[in-house]
Amino acid sequence: MPTTPGKASTRGRKAAARGAAEPRLSRQRKPADLPVDEWQRALRRQFGREQPFALENLGDDPVFSEFAVFNPASRRRYRVVIRGRLPGDNHCSCPDFATNDLGTCKHVEFALAQLTAQAGGSKALAAGFQGSFSELFLDYAGQRRVRLRLGSEFPIALQPMVRQLFDHAHGWQLSPQHFADLPALVDQVRATGHELRCDEDALAYVAEVRDAEIRRQALADAYPQGADSPGLATLLKVALYPYQRAGALFAARAGRALIGDEMGLGKTVQALAAMEIFARHFAAARVLIVCPTSLKHQWEREIARFTERRATVIGGLRAIRQARYAQDDFCKITNYETVSRDLDLIEAWAPDLVIVDEAQRIKNWNTIAARALKQIDSPYAVVLTGTPLENRLEELISIVQFVDQHRLGPTWRLLDEHQQRDERGRVIGYRDLHRIGETLAPIMLRRRKAEVLEQLPERVDNTLFMPMTPLQADHHEENRAQVARIVHRWRHTGFLSEKDQLRLHCALQNMRMSCNSSFLLDHQTDDGFKADELIALLDDIFSDPQAKVVVFSQWLRTHELIIRRLAGRDWQHVLFHGGVPGDKRGALVDRFNNDPACRVFLSTDAGGVGLNLQHAAAVVVNMDLPWNPAVLEQRIGRVHRLGQTRGVQVINFVARGTIEEGMLSVLAFKQSLFAGVLDGGDSDIVLQGTRLSKFMETVEQVAGAMETEAASEDDNQGVQPLDAMPEAEPGGEAEELVEARAAAPTGAAAGQPTADLGSVTPDQSATASTPKPVAADPWAPLLAAGAQLLGELAAAAQGERQSPWIQTDPATGQRYLKLPMPEPQSVQRLAEGLLSLLGDRR
């Protein structure tokens, strides 16, 4: 009995007209005499009757049937099953029905209004449903319950068994202790020929509960001593602290968990350890990691450092991303902004485990990123955030809903129970928050540094890699070309004039300044990620109301950008630099040490010597790294010194694929060859003889490492360079080229001094993995060339890295493509393939 949209709309208006006499309810304020759950049902009834939905009967019975409700505004269609008037009798496939605990929704109420309006509908609903078949269904009214609706023809011989498993006094509810017996009952009923309809939601819920029991038992058998079990020591390449082992095991037991540890306790490494547990014990073979754009390569490095797994960074144009989802990799790393555009690719790949980093990015449930993420269906999930609750209770709700949409119950009930409102209905506070913590305990784990202080080292160094914007990349490339010309001239002559040395000094400084922001060079634009990422980091750190942070940068203009962003926050700050008169410096230090409202100490390297800040702060952020490691240690020494009673967290911001990353890999933990020349510690910049040679050689090393790091970024991953195409037989020159590229030192393998953000482990050792050569394919040259070209262009346009294919003319400043030629054999095979294609077209 299909109903057209026009008829449905007309009937909806008629139903609304009949209900016009009923008092209209406010969505904001509950009537004093109405229970909150009845108010919410009445709101859905009121709203549903007013909608111009379309109703289509998909079955034979005019009332007790399955219907399709179509919403013309959203263009969505929902399946509605009608079995009666009471809450829980009916079912709808919409998300609200599954989570509101009311047993109804606007679509169900719309359908009931239409059926009541038709001839005989109201009478049939009053008489109730009695079908010949039986139904196993999930009742969503209140706590979810599996119930059985017996048909008129249910076999009498099986009724004693049904009464044993189902509680007749509570609506034929199946007790969870009998979930394991359900399959046998279903088989016996169907063996008699009786029709038993099993709702998919009911079967999924039973499977979810049983899987959780089996998982907990399997982990108890595998790790009988809990976090102290020896088997946990071999999960990763490094040893874990006891609290980290406990966190990984907690996440595995829960299946879907939220790790909300305070910043600096190593949430990332706990997630990777949990990932290994899921892989080894529960056959998880596909892991999707969702994180901010600036952390994608951070995760790639962490995975390579701590595990033996292969990871692919998802980036570039749609065709490139599609190809990477098709690759056979254990981990895929994507960013929040891309998830909504790639939902179809993610669903086709079907991840077993989803790891969500910096989950406070989805605290607003109504954002595109939050909605898209919640559409990803995976049996396991690990969500990481140091600040699950920042300002409003609703923020926690959105994050928890991804982990377990039923854990906190419906939002309307949670807010009613915990919000405090004034006489005008405005939220003025919260009450009984400890009950929320108790409710979340099975799925959320949060530890503070104070709780695990005895397990932590005195100091943990972390490096956070940042992408570059296109404007930053232009500035960086312009000055890199200048450095390259000067180095080339020195290589050929062995001599540099004072003018060239001054130009080299300026170009190197400009490259470093461009890594912070374009503002440091043009004093107008504000292109760069570092200042914004610092604010996001402070949001995390300042979840501890006692926390304070010292922020260093060599350049005052970097602090100017930070101060702009601090203006919109409640965090007060002081700025310490060389221009501050000597008689006023002590007051700045005293204010930071003694004023609880002063949370941030901004300093140039003038504050790197002689200041005692250890009693106020335990976190140091370096917006940029000095050339001289001694200057870096002086910065950190303001906080990591005698009298410090807490573990010190050092966070270094490094622009990816730039001179900063080159500095990390070549100059790590070395004594400075520059004697402070580029840190403003020496006014004499004229170098001669052996000192000049060492200086220039190190500049060459930094530039070479920078190019190596850039060449290994994500848009080359999984696609071979054109000059490394393998031939049909293994062991040839092409394969050697692939292996030679894989052997190039990365930041970790070349002695990088710091661990990545969040990777706090007792052992910071690292090993490099070598990618396997790709098998020969007659079309590989053409496909790889096109894919890599698109990836290079996309990466350059988005400022993700410096591309060796994108060159700048030093005379005109014009940018152009420089394409490497493939091997002659590859060119020949490519030509033959094209000729064959043309022949087929003819």
C-alpha positions in Angstrom: 0.0 0.0 0.0 2.4 2.7 -1.2 1.6 6.3 -0.2 2.9 9.1 -2.4 4.8 12.1 -1.0 1.8 14.4 -1.8 -0.7 12.3 0.1 1.6 11.9 3.0 2.1 15.6 3.3 -1.7 16.2 3.1 -2.3 13.6 5.8 0.4 15.1 7.9 -1.3 18.5 7.8 -4.6 16.9 8.8 -3.1 15.1 11.7 -1.4 18.3 12.8 -4.8 20.1 12.6 -6.5 17.5 14.8 -3.7 17.9 17.3 -3.8 21.7 17.2 -5.9 21.8 20.3 -3.1 20.1 22.3 -0.8 22.6 24.1 2.4 23.3 22.1 5.5 22.2 24.0 8.7 24.2 24.2 12.0 22.5 23.1 13.9 24.5 25.6 11.9 24.4 28.8 10.2 21.3 30.3 6.7 21.7 31.8 6.9 21.4 35.5 4.3 18.7 35.7 5.7 16.4 33.0 8.5 13.8 33.5 11.5 14.5 31.4 11.2 11.3 29.3 7.5 12.0 28.6 8.4 15.5 27.6 11.0 14.2 25.1 8.5 11.7 23.7 5.9 14.4 23.3 8.3 16.6 21.5 9.0 13.9 19.0 5.3 13.2 18.6 4.6 17.0 18.1 7.5 17.4 15.6 6.8 14.1 13.7 3.1 15.0 13.1 4.1 18.3 11.5 6.6 16.9 9.0 5.9 16.6 5.2 7.4 13.1 5.1 6.4 10.4 2.6 5.2 7.0 3.9 5.4 3.8 1.8 4.0 0.4 3.0 6.6 -2.3 2.2 4.4 -5.2 3.4 0.9 -6.7 3.2 -0.8 -5.6 6.4 -2.2 -2.0 6.2 -1.1 -1.2 9.8 1.3 -3.8 11.3 3.8 -3.7 8.6 7.2 -2.5 7.6 7.3 1.1 6.1 9.7 3.4 4.4 9.6 7.0 5.7 11.2 9.5 3.3 12.4 12.9 4.4 12.5 15.2 1.4 14.6 17.8 3.2 17.5 15.5 4.0 16.8 13.1 1.1 17.1 10.2 3.5 14.9 7.1 3.8 14.3 5.2 7.1 12.9 1.8 7.8 10.0 1.8 10.3 8.3 -1.3 11.7 5.0 -0.8 13.4 3.8 -3.2 16.1 1.8 -1.1 18.5 1.3 2.2 20.3 3.6 1.7 23.3 7.2 2.8 23.6 9.4 -0.1 22.5 6.8 -1.8 20.4 8.1 -0.2 17.2 11.4 0.2 15.5 13.2 2.8 13.3 16.5 2.7 11.6 17.4 6.3 12.3 20.3 7.2 14.7 18.0 9.0 17.2 15.8 6.0 17.7 18.9 3.9 18.5 20.3 6.3 21.2 17.4 8.3 22.7 16.2 5.5 25.1 12.6 6.5 24.4 11.5 3.7 22.1 10.2 6.1 19.6 11.3 8.9 17.2 9.8 11.5 14.8 9.6 8.9 12.0 7.7 6.4 14.2 5.4 9.2 15.4 4.8 10.4 11.9 3.9 6.8 10.8 1.6 6.3 13.7 -0.2 9.6 12.9 -0.7 8.6 9.3 -2.0 5.1 10.3 -4.3 6.5 13.0 -5.8 8.9 10.4 -6.7 6.1 7.9 -9.8 4.0 8.1 -9.6 1.3 10.7 -6.1 2.3 11.7 -6.8 3.6 15.2 -9.0 0.5 16.0 -6.3 -1.9 14.8 -3.6 -0.1 16.9 -5.9 -0.3 20.0 -6.4 -4.0 19.5 -2.7 -4.7 19.3 -0.6 -6.8 17.0 -0.9 -10.6 16.9 0.9 -12.3 14.0 1.3 -15.9 13.1 5.1 -15.6 13.1 7.4 -14.9 16.1 9.9 -12.1 16.3 13.2 -11.6 18.2 13.8 -7.9 18.5 15.8 -5.3 20.4 13.7 -3.0 22.7 15.3 0.5 22.8 13.0 1.9 25.4 15.3 2.5 28.4 18.2 0.0 28.7 18.5 -2.1 25.6 16.8 -5.5 26.0 16.5 -8.5 23.7 12.8 -9.6 23.7 10.7 -12.2 22.0 7.3 -11.6 20.6 5.5 -15.0 20.3 3.4 -15.7 17.3 0.0 -17.4 17.4 1.5 -20.5 15.7 4.6 -20.9 18.0 5.2 -24.6 18.7 3.8 -25.7 22.0 6.6 -28.2 22.5 9.2 -25.4 22.6 7.3 -23.1 25.0 8.9 -24.6 28.2 12.4 -23.9 26.7 11.3 -20.4 25.9 10.0 -19.8 29.4 13.4 -21.0 30.8 15.4 -18.6 28.7 13.0 -15.6 28.6 11.5 -13.7 31.5 7.8 -13.6 30.8 7.2 -11.1 33.7 9.4 -8.5 31.9 8.0 -8.7 28.4 9.7 -11.9 27.4 13.2 -10.5 28.0 16.3 -12.6 27.3 18.7 -12.5 30.2 22.4 -11.8 29.2 23.4 -15.0 31.0 21.4 -16.9 28.4 22.8 -15.2 25.3 25.0 -18.2 24.6 21.9 -20.4 24.5 20.1 -18.3 21.9 21.6 -19.9 18.7 20.4 -23.4 19.8 16.9 -22.1 20.4 16.7 -20.4 17.0 17.8 -23.5 15.3 15.2 -25.7 17.1 12.4 -23.2 16.3 13.2 -23.0 12.6 13.6 -26.8 12.4 9.9 -27.1 13.2 9.1 -24.9 10.2 7.8 -22.1 12.4 8.7 -18.6 11.1 11.0 -16.8 13.5 12.1 -13.4 12.4 15.3 -12.2 14.1 16.0 -8.5 14.0 19.6 -7.6 12.9 19.9 -5.2 15.8 19.1 -7.9 18.4 21.6 -10.4 16.9 24.3 -7.7 16.7 23.7 -6.8 20.3 24.0 -10.4 21.4 27.1 -10.8 19.4 28.6 -7.7 20.9 28.1 -8.8 24.4 29.4 -12.3 23.7 32.5 -11.1 21.9 33.3 -8.9 24.9 33.1 -11.9 27.2 35.3 -14.0 24.9 37.8 -11.1 24.5 38.2 -10.6 28.3 38.7 -14.3 28.8 41.3 -14.6 26.1 43.2 -11.7 27.5 43.0 -13.1 31.0 44.5 -16.4 29.7 47.2 -14.6 27.6 48.2 -12.2 30.4 47.3 -13.8 33.7 49.4 -11.3 35.7 47.7 -8.3 34.1 50.1 -5.4 33.4 53.0 -7.4 34.9 52.6 -10.3 32.5 55.9 -11.0 30.6 54.1 -11.3 27.3 53.4 -7.5 27.3 57.2 -6.8 27.3 57.5 -8.0 23.7 54.6 -6.0 22.1 56.8 -3.3 20.8 60.5 -2.8 20.1 60.9 -0.8 23.3 60.0 -1.6 26.9 56.9 0.1 28.3 56.3 1.6 31.7 54.0 -0.3 33.9 51.2 2.3 33.5 51.6 2.1 29.8 51.2 -1.7 29.8 48.1 -1.3 31.9 46.7 1.3 29.5 47.3 -1.0 26.5 45.7 -3.9 28.2 42.7 -1.8 29.3 42.0 -0.7 25.8 42.2 -4.2 24.5 39.8 -5.5 27.2 37.3 -2.7 26.5 37.5 -3.2 22.7 36.5 0.4 22.2 38.3 2.7 24.7 39.2 6.3 25.5 42.7 7.0 26.8 42.6 10.4 28.4 46.0 10.5 30.1 47.6 13.9 30.8 49.9 15.2 28.1 53.3 13.7 28.1 52.4 10.2 29.4 52.7 8.5 26.1 49.2 7.9 24.8 50.5 7.2 21.3 52.7 4.3 22.4 49.9 2.8 24.5 47.7 2.9 21.4 50.4 1.1 19.3 50.7 -1.5 22.1 46.9 -2.0 22.1 47.1 -2.3 18.3 49.6 -5.1 18.6 47.3 -6.9 21.1 44.3 -6.7 18.7 46.5 -7.9 15.9 48.0 -10.9 17.7 44.9 -12.1 19.6 41.9 -10.9 17.6 43.1 -11.0 14.0 43.0 -7.2 13.5 44.7 -6.7 10.1 43.7 -3.2 9.0 44.2 -0.2 11.2 43.1 3.4 10.4 44.7 6.2 12.2 42.9 9.6 12.2 44.8 12.6 13.4 45.5 16.3 12.7 47.3 17.0 9.4 50.4 18.1 11.3 50.7 14.8 13.1 50.4 12.3 10.1 54.1 12.0 9.6 54.6 11.9 13.4 52.5 8.7 13.5 54.4 7.3 10.5 57.7 7.7 12.4 56.2 6.3 15.6 55.0 3.2 13.9 58.3 2.6 12.2 60.2 3.2 15.5 58.1 1.0 17.8 56.6 -1.7 15.6 57.4 -3.9 12.6 54.2 -2.8 10.8 53.9 -1.1 7.5 52.1 2.3 7.4 50.9 4.4 4.5 50.2 8.2 4.9 47.0 9.1 3.0 47.4 12.4 1.1 47.3 14.1 -2.3 44.6 14.2 -4.8 41.6 11.8 -4.8 43.2 9.4 -7.3 46.4 9.2 -5.2 44.3 8.6 -2.0 42.3 5.9 -3.7 45.5 4.1 -4.9 46.8 4.2 -1.3 43.7 2.7 0.2 44.1 -0.1 -2.3 47.6 -0.9 -1.1 48.1 -3.8 1.2 49.3 -2.1 4.3 48.6 -2.8 7.9 48.2 0.9 8.9 46.8 3.9 7.0 47.2 7.4 8.4 44.7 10.1 7.4 43.6 13.5 8.7 40.2 14.7 10.0 39.6 16.9 7.0 39.9 14.0 4.5 37.7 11.5 6.3 34.4 12.9 5.0 35.7 12.9 1.4 37.0 9.4 1.6 34.2 7.6 3.5 33.5 5.3 0.6 37.2 4.3 0.4 37.4 3.7 4.1 34.2 1.6 4.1 35.5 -0.5 1.2 38.8 -1.0 3.0 36.9 -1.9 6.2 39.3 -1.2 9.1 39.3 -3.5 12.0 40.7 -0.9 14.4 40.4 2.9 14.3 42.8 5.0 16.4 41.7 8.6 16.8 44.4 11.1 18.0 43.7 14.5 19.4 40.0 13.6 19.7 39.1 16.9 21.1 38.9 17.9 17.4 35.5 16.1 17.3 34.1 17.7 20.6 31.5 19.5 18.5 29.2 16.7 17.3 27.8 18.9 14.5 31.0 19.4 12.5 31.6 17.6 9.2 34.7 15.8 10.7 32.7 14.5 13.7 29.8 13.3 11.7 32.0 11.5 9.2 34.2 9.8 11.8 31.1 8.4 13.6 30.0 6.7 10.3 33.2 4.6 10.3 32.2 1.1 11.4 34.9 -0.9 13.1 34.8 -3.5 15.9 37.7 -1.9 17.8 38.6 1.7 18.5 41.2 3.6 20.6 40.5 7.3 21.1 43.3 9.5 22.5 42.9 13.0 24.0 44.5 14.7 27.0 41.5 17.1 27.2 38.3 15.1 26.8 36.4 17.8 28.6 37.3 21.5 28.2 34.4 23.8 28.6 31.0 22.1 28.3 29.6 18.7 29.2 28.4 18.3 25.6 32.0 18.1 24.4 32.6 14.9 26.3 29.3 13.5 25.0 30.5 13.9 21.4 33.8 12.1 21.9 32.3 9.3 24.0 29.6 8.7 21.4 32.3 7.5 18.9 33.6 5.0 21.5 30.2 3.8 22.7 27.1 5.6 21.7 25.1 4.0 24.5 27.5 4.5 27.4 26.3 7.9 28.6 22.7 7.4 27.6 20.7 10.0 25.7 22.0 13.6 25.7 18.6 14.9 27.0 18.8 12.8 30.1 22.5 13.4 30.8 22.0 17.2 30.6 18.8 17.0 32.7 20.6 15.1 35.4 23.8 17.1 35.5 23.2 20.7 34.3 22.3 23.5 36.7 20.1 26.2 35.2 18.8 29.6 36.4 15.2 30.8 36.3 15.7 31.8 32.6 17.0 28.3 31.6 20.6 29.3 31.2 23.3 26.8 32.2 25.2 28.1 35.3 27.0 24.9 36.4 27.0 21.2 36.7 26.2 18.7 39.5 27.0 15.1 40.4 29.8 14.8 37.9 31.3 11.9 39.8 28.5 9.7 38.5 29.6 10.4 34.9 33.1 9.3 35.9 31.7 6.1 37.3 29.7 5.5 34.2 32.7 6.0 31.9 35.1 3.8 34.0 34.7 0.7 31.9 35.8 2.5 28.7 37.8 5.5 29.8 41.2 5.6 31.5 42.8 8.8 32.7 46.0 9.2 34.6 47.8 12.3 35.7 51.6 12.7 35.9 51.4 13.0 39.7 49.9 9.5 39.8 52.7 7.8 37.9 55.6 10.2 38.8 57.7 7.4 40.2 57.7 5.6 36.9 58.7 8.6 34.7 62.2 9.7 33.7 63.5 13.1 34.8 63.2 14.5 31.3 61.4 13.5 28.1 62.3 15.2 24.8 59.6 15.2 22.0 59.7 16.5 18.5 56.5 17.6 16.8 56.8 17.9 13.0 54.9 20.6 11.2 53.9 21.0 7.5 54.7 24.1 5.6 52.2 26.4 3.8 52.8 27.2 0.1 54.0 30.7 1.0 56.4 29.4 3.6 57.7 26.9 1.1 58.3 29.7 -1.5 60.3 31.7 1.0 62.3 28.6 2.1 63.0 27.5 -1.5 64.1 31.0 -2.6 66.7 31.1 0.2 67.7 27.5 -0.3 68.6 28.2 -3.9 70.8 31.1 -2.7 72.6 28.7 -0.2 73.0 26.1 -3.0 74.7 28.6 -5.3 77.1 29.8 -2.6 78.0 26.2 -1.6 78.5 25.3 -5.3 80.8 28.3 -5.7 82.8 27.3 -2.6 83.1 23.7 -3.8 84.7 24.9 -7.0 86.9 27.6 -5.7 87.6 26.7 -2.0 87.1 30.4 -1.2 84.2 32.6 -0.1 84.4 36.4 0.0 83.1 38.2 3.1 80.1 39.3 1.0 79.2 35.7 0.1 79.6 34.7 3.8 77.2 37.4 4.8 74.8 36.3 2.1 75.1 32.7 3.3 74.4 33.8 6.9 71.3 35.8 5.8 69.9 33.0 3.6 70.3 30.4 6.3 68.6 32.6 8.8 65.8 33.4 6.4 65.3 29.6 5.8 64.9 29.1 9.5 62.6 32.0 10.0 60.3 30.9 7.2 59.8 27.6 9.1 58.0 29.5 11.9 55.8 31.8 9.8 56.0 34.0 6.7 55.4 36.9 9.0 59.0 36.8 10.1 60.1 37.7 6.6 57.4 39.9 5.1 56.0 41.3 8.3 52.5 41.2 6.8 51.2 37.7 6.1 50.7 35.1 8.8 51.2 31.8 7.0 52.4 29.0 9.3 51.2 26.2 11.6 53.5 26.5 14.6 51.7 29.2 16.5 48.3 27.6 16.1 49.6 24.2 17.1 51.2 25.8 20.2 47.7 27.0 21.2 46.3 23.5 20.7 49.1 22.1 22.8 48.5 24.6 25.5 44.8 23.6 25.5 46.0 20.1 26.3 48.6 21.1 28.9 46.4 23.6 30.7 43.7 20.9 31.5 45.9 20.8 34.6 45.0 24.1 36.3 48.4 24.3 38.0 50.4 23.8 34.8 52.7 26.5 33.4 54.8 26.5 30.2 58.0 28.2 29.1 58.1 29.0 25.3 61.4 29.8 23.6 62.0 31.3 20.1 65.0 33.0 18.8 62.8 35.7 17.1 60.6 38.3 18.8 58.2 38.2 15.8 57.4 34.6 16.6 56.3 35.7 20.1 54.3 38.5 18.6 52.2 35.9 16.7 51.8 33.8 19.9 50.6 36.9 21.8 48.0 37.6 19.2 46.6 34.2 19.7 46.8 34.3 23.5 44.7 37.5 23.4 41.5 35.4 23.0 42.3 33.1 26.0 42.3 33.5 29.7 46.0 32.6 30.0 48.1 35.5 31.1 51.8 35.7 30.0 55.1 37.6 30.3 57.5 38.3 27.5 61.2 38.2 28.3 63.8 39.4 25.7 67.0 41.3 25.4 65.3 44.6 25.1 63.7 44.4 28.6 65.6 46.7 31.0 67.7 44.9 33.5 65.9 46.4 36.5 62.5 45.1 35.2 63.5 41.5 34.4 63.3 40.2 37.9 59.7 41.4 38.2 58.8 39.3 35.1 60.3 36.2 36.5 58.7 36.8 39.9 55.3 37.2 38.3 55.6 34.0 36.4 56.8 32.1 39.4 54.2 33.5 41.8 51.1 34.6 39.9 48.7 31.6 39.3 47.0 33.5 36.5 50.3 33.9 34.6 50.6 30.6 32.7 53.0 31.3 29.8 56.6 32.6 29.9 57.6 33.7 26.4 61.3 34.2 26.0 64.0 34.7 23.4 67.5 33.2 24.0 68.1 36.2 26.3 66.1 34.2 28.8 68.1 31.0 28.2 70.7 31.9 30.8 70.6 32.6 34.5 66.8 32.2 35.0 65.3 29.9 37.6 61.8 28.8 36.5 61.9 25.2 37.8 59.5 25.8 40.6 56.7 27.2 38.3 57.0 25.1 35.1 57.8 21.6 34.0 57.2 22.0 30.2 59.5 23.7 27.7 58.4 24.4 24.1 61.0 25.3 21.5 59.3 27.0 18.6 62.6 26.7 16.7 65.9 24.9 17.4 69.2 26.8 17.7 72.2 25.7 15.6 74.2 25.3 18.8 73.1 22.3 21.0 74.6 24.1 24.0 72.0 27.0 23.5 69.2 24.4 23.4 70.5 22.9 26.7 70.6 26.3 28.2 67.0 26.9 27.3 65.9 23.6 28.8 68.1 24.2 31.9 65.8 27.0 33.0 63.3 24.4 34.0 65.3 21.1 34.2 67.6 22.0 37.0 68.1 21.5 40.7 64.9 22.0 42.7 62.6 20.6 40.0 60.3 18.0 41.6 58.4 16.9 38.5 59.3 15.2 35.2 60.2 17.8 32.6 58.6 17.6 29.2 60.6 19.2 26.3 58.6 19.8 23.0 60.5 20.9 19.9 58.6 22.2 16.8 60.3 21.3 13.6 59.1 22.2 10.1 59.0 19.0 8.0 61.2 18.7 4.9 63.1 21.9 5.7 66.4 23.1 7.0 65.1 22.4 10.5 64.7 18.7 9.8 68.1 18.7 8.2 69.6 20.2 11.3 68.0 17.4 13.4 69.5 14.5 11.4 73.0 15.9 10.9 73.7 18.1 14.0 72.0 16.0 16.7 73.8 15.7 20.0 77.0 17.1 18.4 79.2 19.9 19.7 78.5 23.0 17.7 80.8 23.7 14.8 79.5 27.2 14.6 80.5 28.6 18.1 77.3 30.5 18.2 77.8 32.3 14.9 74.2 31.8 13.8 72.8 32.2 17.3 74.0 35.8 17.7 76.7 34.8 20.2 79.6 36.1 18.0 79.8 39.3 16.0 82.6 38.0 13.9 81.2 36.1 10.9 84.2 36.1 8.6 85.5 32.6 8.5 88.8 31.4 7.0 90.8 28.2 6.7 89.9 25.1 8.4 87.0 26.7 10.3 85.4 27.9 7.1 85.8 24.4 5.6 84.1 22.8 8.6 81.3 25.4 8.5 80.7 24.9 4.8 80.8 21.1 5.0 78.2 21.1 7.7 76.0 23.5 5.7 76.2 21.0 2.9 75.3 18.1 5.2 72.3 20.0 6.5 71.1 20.8 3.0 71.6 17.2 1.9 69.7 15.8 4.9 66.9 18.3 4.2 66.6 17.0 0.6 66.7 13.4 1.8 63.9 14.0 4.3 61.8 15.8 1.8 62.3 13.0 -0.8 60.9 10.5 1.7 57.6 12.2 2.5 54.2 10.8 2.0 53.4 11.5 -1.6 56.3 9.3 -2.7 55.2 6.5 -0.5 54.1 3.4 -2.3 55.0 4.9 -5.7 58.5 4.3 -7.0 60.6 7.1 -8.3 60.9 7.3 -12.1 64.6 6.6 -11.9 64.1 3.4 -9.9 61.7 1.4 -12.0 62.4 -2.4 -11.6 63.0 -4.6 -14.5 61.4 -8.0 -14.8 64.3 -9.8 -13.2 65.1 -9.1 -9.5 68.6 -8.0 -8.4 69.1 -5.5 -11.2 70.2 -1.9 -11.0 66.6 -0.6 -10.4 66.3 -2.8 -7.3 69.7 -1.5 -6.0 68.5 2.0 -6.4 65.3 1.3 -4.4 67.5 -0.2 -1.6 69.9 2.7 -1.7 67.1 5.2 -1.2 65.7 3.1 1.7 69.1 3.2 3.3 69.3 7.0 3.4 69.3 8.2 7.1 66.1 9.4 8.6 65.8 11.6 11.7 65.6 8.6 14.0 68.3 6.5 12.4 70.8 9.3 12.0 70.9 10.0 15.7 67.9 12.2 16.2 68.1 13.4 19.7 64.4 13.5 20.6 61.4 11.2 20.6 58.2 12.2 18.9 55.4 13.8 20.9 53.6 11.3 23.1 56.1 8.5 22.8 57.4 8.3 26.3 59.2 5.0 26.6 62.1 3.7 28.8 64.0 2.9 25.6 64.2 5.4 22.7 66.2 3.1 20.4 65.0 2.9 16.8 65.5 0.8 13.8 64.9 1.6 10.2 62.7 -0.6 8.0 63.6 -1.3 4.3 60.7 -1.3 1.8 60.4 -4.2 -0.5 61.0 -3.6 -4.2 57.8 -3.5 -6.2 57.1 -6.4 -8.6 57.5 -5.6 -12.4 54.5 -4.5 -14.3 54.4 -3.6 -18.0 52.3 -0.6 -17.2 54.1 0.4 -14.0 56.2 3.2 -15.6 53.2 5.0 -16.9 51.0 4.5 -13.8 53.8 5.4 -11.4 54.9 8.4 -13.4 51.4 9.8 -13.5 50.7 9.0 -9.8 53.9 10.5 -8.6 53.6 13.6 -10.8 50.1 14.3 -9.3 51.4 13.6 -5.8 54.3 16.0 -6.3 52.1 18.7 -7.6 49.6 18.3 -4.8 52.3 18.2 -2.1 53.9 21.4 -3.5 50.6 23.2 -3.8 49.6 22.3 -0.3 53.0 23.1 1.2 53.3 19.6 2.6 57.0 19.4 1.7 59.8 20.6 -0.6 59.6 18.6 -3.9 62.9 17.9 -5.8 60.7 18.1 -8.9 59.7 21.7 -8.3 62.6 24.1 -9.1 62.9 27.9 -9.0 64.9 29.8 -11.5 67.4 31.9 -9.4 67.4 34.7 -12.0 63.6 35.2 -12.6 62.1 33.4 -9.6 59.8 31.4 -12.0 58.9 27.9 -10.8 59.1 25.0 -13.1 59.0 21.1 -13.2 62.2 19.1 -13.4 61.3 15.5 -14.3 63.9 12.7 -13.9 64.1 10.3 -16.8 63.3 6.6 -16.3 65.8 3.9 -17.1 66.2 3.2 -20.9 64.6 -0.2 -20.5 61.6 1.4 -18.8 61.3 4.0 -21.6 61.4 1.2 -24.2 58.7 -0.8 -22.4 56.6 2.3 -21.9 56.8 3.0 -25.7 55.9 -0.5 -26.6 52.9 -0.3 -24.2 51.7 2.9 -25.8 52.1 1.5 -29.3 50.2 -1.6 -28.3 47.4 0.6 -26.9 47.3 2.7 -30.1 47.1 -0.5 -32.2 44.2 -1.7 -30.1 42.4 1.6 -30.6 42.7 1.2 -34.4 
